[in-house]
Amino acid sequence: MRVATHPGGFHADDVFAVAALRLAHPAEHVEVIRTRDADAQAAADVRVDVGGRDDASTGDFDHHQKGGAGERPNGIRYASFGLVWRAFGAHACGGSQEAADAIDERLVQGVDANDTGQTIMESLVGGVRPMTVSGVIGALNASWDEDLDKAGEDARFEEAVALAQGILARQIEGSAAFQRARSLVHSAIAAAVASGDPRLVELPSNLPWRETVINEAPDARLVFYPKSDGWGLVAVPVAAGGFDNRMDLPEAWAGLSGAELVAETGVEDALFAHTARFYASASSREGIIALARLALDDAA
């Protein structure tokens, strides 16, 4: 597959678009030509960020034409990465449109918004500008006083694509892992309901559970799971990404560890309780269940 894009300075949208094409077509050699020559662009199989057309059937993924290339229901406009991902994302994710949509939310939309001039985040601290993935990719361009020839610019572009491909591949792998985890969390929630106490959910490991438990287990208050050095107990948050919990661990436990926590709880293998009252640990499954029961009784 031959992909045409523009030469010179690159941006995250064209870099990630090429990375997405390579991940979606792993059996093919995806060759990139960076040119402004219209005939060379037309001869390519795919055009990214050039050509003035958006038509997946002809291999055109540009958003610079008059009127742009449309926007998502939430108003985030499509740039080249989003257009390529819309066409090939599910294929890159092993056929899962759900996984592709999740990556669009987490990664693709931010890149597209940056390229189309839409502000979707602001710093809460004056003078601090967090580095975004678009900034990381853009920083690989030659600085103003670097003298790179075309071969050097193209090599820098390939370096950026390799970085983007690694980031995107991890997102794809992470989405697949999340799907596997969700099935296990569903089973754990069902087991908790069947036990007669849906407030306490036992997980087989510290896998991604928050989104599923928050959305699908309204009665759950605590989850617990085995770790490499014992067992952990975590309060279920009110919302994903938030710090408020459906219930906090007892105030008397906050910041205690070792003998102090054992004395306070009466659980012989209690290890640690976080000062923020969202996490505690014990050496054994029996110990962590005992802590959980104490916490639930305290909150009742």
Wavefront OBJ file of the C-alpha trace (Angstrom):
o trace
v 0.000 0.000 0.000
v 1.341 3.404 -0.952
v 0.203 6.327 1.193
v 0.705 9.940 0.141
v 0.856 12.806 2.606
v 2.416 16.251 2.678
v 6.149 16.918 3.110
v 7.754 19.324 5.584
v 6.496 19.749 9.111
v 4.195 17.011 10.352
v 1.405 16.986 12.912
v -0.075 14.325 15.129
v -3.074 13.784 12.848
v -1.131 12.760 9.745
v 1.422 10.831 11.824
v -1.237 8.854 13.695
v -3.217 8.337 10.487
v -0.237 6.537 8.938
v 0.311 4.600 12.169
v -3.340 3.495 12.106
v -3.061 2.332 8.510
v -0.003 0.238 9.344
v -1.703 -1.358 12.322
v -4.866 -2.045 10.320
v -2.871 -3.667 7.493
v -0.095 -5.594 9.269
v 0.396 -8.010 6.378
v 1.063 -5.225 3.886
v 4.044 -2.989 3.403
v 2.694 0.512 3.926
v 5.025 2.849 2.031
v 4.740 6.581 2.672
v 5.545 9.231 0.097
v 5.620 12.806 1.316
v 5.018 15.040 -1.669
v 3.065 18.001 -3.026
v 3.104 16.595 -6.551
v -0.536 16.097 -7.555
v 0.233 13.253 -9.945
v 2.241 11.369 -7.337
v -0.536 11.840 -4.809
v -3.146 10.610 -7.297
v -1.064 7.505 -8.054
v -0.990 6.501 -4.388
v -3.480 4.028 -2.968
v -4.331 6.305 -0.050
v -4.076 10.050 0.518
v -3.803 11.357 4.079
v -4.086 15.052 4.941
v -3.821 15.998 1.251
v -6.075 15.951 -1.791
v -9.039 17.958 -0.558
v -11.422 14.984 -0.359
v -12.967 12.729 2.249
v -14.003 9.457 0.653
v -12.887 6.180 2.187
v -13.953 4.255 -0.919
v -11.304 6.044 -2.992
v -8.667 6.147 -0.246
v -9.049 9.866 0.461
v -8.781 11.106 4.044
v -8.439 14.881 4.031
v -10.221 17.569 6.015
v -8.826 20.758 4.480
v -11.522 21.118 1.846
v -14.136 23.848 2.113
v -16.575 22.874 4.837
v -14.156 20.385 6.343
v -14.920 16.665 6.700
v -17.745 16.803 9.194
v -17.859 16.364 12.927
v -18.870 13.858 15.559
v -22.179 14.152 17.428
v -20.323 15.889 20.276
v -18.989 18.571 17.935
v -15.370 17.401 17.647
v -14.424 17.874 14.005
v -12.686 15.168 12.024
v -9.029 15.530 11.063
v -7.083 12.946 9.082
v -6.501 10.613 12.025
v -10.200 10.517 12.841
v -11.160 9.873 9.235
v -8.737 6.967 8.915
v -9.769 5.606 12.301
v -13.449 5.805 11.379
v -12.732 3.654 8.331
v -10.183 1.214 9.745
v -10.310 1.456 13.546
v -12.555 -1.546 14.113
v -10.397 -3.624 11.774
v -7.280 -2.583 13.718
v -9.072 -3.643 16.910
v -9.743 -7.161 15.686
v -13.239 -6.359 14.487
v -14.455 -4.669 17.678
v -16.277 -1.413 16.947
v -16.761 -0.919 20.681
v -12.997 -0.963 21.240
v -12.450 1.382 18.292
v -15.029 3.805 19.681
v -13.354 3.764 23.082
v -9.985 4.604 21.526
v -11.644 7.352 19.495
v -12.796 8.898 22.771
v -9.509 8.457 24.630
v -6.993 9.307 21.922
v -8.276 10.118 18.446
v -10.645 12.944 19.320
v -7.969 14.822 21.244
v -5.600 14.658 18.282
v -8.323 15.744 15.874
v -9.417 18.631 18.095
v -5.856 19.879 18.365
v -5.465 19.818 14.586
v -8.803 21.487 13.843
v -8.338 24.273 16.384
v -10.788 23.163 19.053
v -9.924 23.657 22.720
v -11.080 20.707 24.806
v -8.875 21.166 27.879
v -7.588 24.078 29.896
v -4.968 24.209 32.621
v -6.228 24.886 36.135
v -2.850 26.333 37.107
v -1.668 29.544 35.512
v 1.424 29.244 33.353
v 1.331 25.434 33.278
v 0.630 23.849 29.912
v 0.398 20.062 30.125
v 2.133 18.204 27.305
v -0.364 16.364 25.109
v 0.322 13.495 22.756
v -0.004 15.998 19.903
v 2.733 18.060 21.537
v 4.976 15.029 21.928
v 4.641 14.171 18.234
v 5.038 17.782 17.149
v 8.246 18.101 19.177
v 9.912 15.580 16.861
v 9.857 18.105 14.034
v 13.077 19.890 13.244
v 13.665 22.977 15.382
v 13.905 26.327 13.645
v 17.705 26.187 13.414
v 18.048 22.543 12.389
v 19.070 22.117 8.767
v 17.477 18.883 7.593
v 17.262 17.861 3.964
v 14.203 16.022 2.644
v 15.663 12.640 3.573
v 16.266 13.895 7.098
v 12.721 15.270 7.367
v 11.278 11.991 6.106
v 13.387 10.050 8.594
v 12.085 12.244 11.410
v 8.536 11.608 10.191
v 9.125 7.846 10.307
v 10.470 8.218 13.833
v 7.253 10.006 14.792
v 5.114 7.318 13.129
v 6.970 4.592 15.025
v 6.259 6.374 18.311
v 2.600 6.900 17.406
v 2.269 3.293 16.302
v 3.551 2.115 19.656
v 1.109 4.356 21.523
v -1.814 3.259 19.376
v -0.860 -0.411 19.608
v -0.882 -0.175 23.410
v -4.319 1.433 23.268
v -5.565 -1.431 21.098
v -4.043 -4.014 23.421
v -5.492 -2.182 26.417
v -8.970 -2.129 24.890
v -8.800 -5.871 24.234
v -7.662 -6.434 27.820
v -10.550 -4.288 29.074
v -13.034 -6.430 27.163
v -11.561 -9.556 28.748
v -11.662 -7.932 32.176
v -15.266 -6.810 31.810
v -16.427 -10.378 31.349
v -14.693 -11.368 34.595
v -16.139 -8.361 36.431
v -19.636 -9.277 35.216
v -19.169 -12.739 36.715
v -17.904 -11.248 39.980
v -20.903 -8.930 40.238
v -23.267 -11.832 39.576
v -21.538 -13.897 42.273
v -21.882 -11.050 44.773
v -25.605 -10.762 44.055
v -26.024 -14.520 44.346
v -24.227 -14.490 47.719
v -26.930 -12.253 49.143
v -24.670 -9.233 49.673
v -24.125 -7.245 46.450
v -22.253 -4.590 48.429
v -19.031 -6.629 48.404
v -17.533 -7.817 45.106
v -14.615 -10.271 44.961
v -12.409 -9.934 41.872
v -9.933 -12.565 40.627
v -7.181 -9.924 40.366
v -6.658 -6.166 40.270
v -8.073 -5.884 36.771
v -9.882 -2.866 35.275
v -13.155 -2.868 37.210
v -14.229 0.677 38.015
v -16.248 1.545 34.925
v -18.132 -1.748 34.921
v -18.848 -1.790 38.652
v -19.887 1.868 38.716
v -22.227 1.480 35.765
v -23.604 -2.006 36.356
v -23.472 -2.701 40.109
v -25.411 0.089 41.842
v -25.360 -1.691 45.207
v -21.621 -2.379 45.248
v -19.689 -0.487 47.901
v -16.364 -2.333 48.147
v -14.292 -4.599 45.929
v -11.441 -6.839 47.021
v -8.815 -8.827 45.128
v -5.544 -10.763 45.531
v -2.211 -8.973 45.019
v 1.376 -10.114 44.885
v 1.812 -9.273 48.581
v -1.629 -10.029 50.017
v -5.149 -8.706 49.386
v -6.502 -5.265 48.631
v -9.834 -3.651 49.542
v -11.034 -0.604 47.558
v -14.057 1.652 47.947
v -16.210 1.969 44.827
v -16.115 5.540 43.480
v -19.291 7.479 42.755
v -18.044 8.236 39.241
v -15.146 7.059 37.101
v -12.148 9.321 37.576
v -13.629 10.914 40.702
v -12.402 10.848 44.289
v -15.774 10.638 46.055
v -16.785 7.128 47.084
v -20.116 5.410 47.628
v -18.795 4.794 51.130
v -15.491 5.554 52.827
v -13.583 3.171 55.052
v -13.898 3.919 58.791
v -12.381 7.196 59.892
v -10.598 5.488 62.778
v -8.540 3.424 60.312
v -7.159 6.371 58.338
v -3.379 6.269 58.094
v -2.933 3.225 60.339
v -0.681 0.308 59.487
v 0.783 -2.790 61.079
v 0.193 -3.219 64.799
v -1.851 -0.023 65.071
v -4.343 -1.196 62.457
v -4.484 -4.671 64.013
v -5.261 -3.118 67.394
v -7.975 -0.881 65.923
v -9.700 -3.560 63.852
v -8.957 -6.796 65.658
v -7.929 -8.329 62.317
v -4.625 -10.068 62.991
v -3.180 -9.756 59.494
v -4.413 -6.248 58.681
v -1.593 -4.356 56.975
v -2.490 -0.828 55.922
v -5.307 1.704 55.579
v -4.910 4.781 53.404
v -5.346 8.199 54.967
v -7.911 9.045 52.255
v -10.047 6.070 53.429
v -10.465 4.450 50.025
v -8.030 1.527 50.357
v -6.908 -1.059 52.898
v -4.917 -4.278 52.742
v -4.405 -7.521 54.620
v -2.218 -10.578 54.203
v -5.010 -13.104 53.657
v -8.392 -13.417 51.982
v -9.978 -14.061 55.363
v -8.374 -10.921 56.742
v -9.529 -8.681 53.915
v -13.081 -10.038 54.157
v -13.029 -9.311 57.893
v -11.952 -5.721 57.202
v -14.649 -5.379 54.568
v -17.370 -6.600 56.939
v -16.209 -4.199 59.632
v -16.271 -1.307 57.144
v -19.730 -2.183 55.886
v -21.061 -2.447 59.432
v -19.468 0.915 60.312
v -21.149 2.578 57.322
v -24.559 1.024 57.972
l 1 2 3 4 5 6 7 8 9 10 11 12 13 14 15 16 17 18 19 20 21 22 23 24 25 26 27 28 29 30 31 32 33 34 35 36 37 38 39 40 41 42 43 44 45 46 47 48 49 50 51 52 53 54 55 56 57 58 59 60 61 62 63 64 65 66 67 68 69 70 71 72 73 74 75 76 77 78 79 80 81 82 83 84 85 86 87 88 89 90 91 92 93 94 95 96 97 98 99 100 101 102 103 104 105 106 107 108 109 110 111 112 113 114 115 116 117 118 119 120 121 122 123 124 125 126 127 128 129 130 131 132 133 134 135 136 137 138 139 140 141 142 143 144 145 146 147 148 149 150 151 152 153 154 155 156 157 158 159 160 161 162 163 164 165 166 167 168 169 170 171 172 173 174 175 176 177 178 179 180 181 182 183 184 185 186 187 188 189 190 191 192 193 194 195 196 197 198 199 200 201 202 203 204 205 206 207 208 209 210 211 212 213 214 215 216 217 218 219 220 221 222 223 224 225 226 227 228 229 230 231 232 233 234 235 236 237 238 239 240 241 242 243 244 245 246 247 248 249 250 251 252 253 254 255 256 257 258 259 260 261 262 263 264 265 266 267 268 269 270 271 272 273 274 275 276 277 278 279 280 281 282 283 284 285 286 287 288 289 290 291 292 293 294 295 296 297 298 299 300
